[in-house]
Amino acid sequence: MSDASTRELMAQRFRGYLPVVVDIETGGFNAATDALLEIAAVPLTIDEQGNLLPLETIAFHIAPFEGANVEQSALDFTGIDLQSPFRQEIAVSEREALDGIFKPIRKTIKSHGCSRAILVGHNASFDQGFLNAAVNRCAIKRNPFHPFSSFDTATLSALTYGQTVLARACQAAGIDFDNASAHSASYDTERTAELFCAIVNRFKDLGGWHLALKEQGYDEA
């Protein structure tokens, strides 16, 4: 299969949407008032057999926006130290982080012949809510993500493995998961990307996407 055919394959796989796995660590549960502290994104690609694969991780530590609320319980849960000299040195504004995430995503959308990105997350509505709130605060006009549609790996994991917790779903899928590294945006995003790929590829191997490929005239041989 040529590069052009592979490009077309991704464009057709999710109706022109490019799946991008996102995880966000925050200062609480209220997207309107609580700080966005970390964000990571992993765009996905596809091989000649129609298998999804993760691309490079894009990640930022983020300085709380002016007036943001940060709950101590949230910091205790994530292990984020806002006073860490390392974090204070590398943390960027929400605008810088979103620009740094969106630019390579737009490039990947174009290179795969897609029209827009779709957020993939574990309990995706949480990440999508905080992402949309940050986009609105920064008055970003060209958000590459669909504003409300998403793929939720908690739901997909419940269907596929009978598990909804990320660590347990990864274990069921045969993916290594280090609980000590959890609740870092980069780590959780990378594991979620592996999990989503495993679920989609398993469905293909069972015949679902394989049959769709044949119906669309693709030859996996």
Disulfide bonds with the S-S distance in Angstrom:
none
